Amino acid sequence: MLVVDDHPGFRAAARGLLEKAGYVVVGEAEDGLTALDAARTLRPNLVLLDIRLPDMDGFDVCARLTAQPRPPAVVLTSSSDALAFGERVAASSALGFVSKQRLTATALAELVGMM
C-alpha cells in the first residue's frame, strides 16, 4: 500500500493504523507527482489517495494511476465528506471513498474486498 497525503501527521497515523491491522505500507508520498513516481517504483497493489494535494488534483492522480499497466486499486480520502465532491467520486476509477475521520482498517477492507 502507498499512502498519499500532504500532511505528514496524517500519513504517519494512517500508516500506523493500517500496519497494525496487517496492511503492508510500502511507501508514502506528499504530493501527486511523488505519488506517481512512487507507484511506478514500488508497485503497490493499493493506494490510499488524498483528493486535495498541493500540486495535482487527487482525481487526476487516480486517473493516471489506474491507466498504468497492472494498475493499483485506489481508495480516495479527504477531510471533507464525499458529498463535497458531487459525482466526481462515483465517476472516478477509484474503488471508493473513505473520509479521514472514518478511516479504519475495516472500512478500507470493505472497499478492497470489492476488488
Order of alpha helices (4+ residues) and beta strands (2+ residues): beta-alpha-beta-alpha-beta-alpha-beta-alpha-beta-alpha
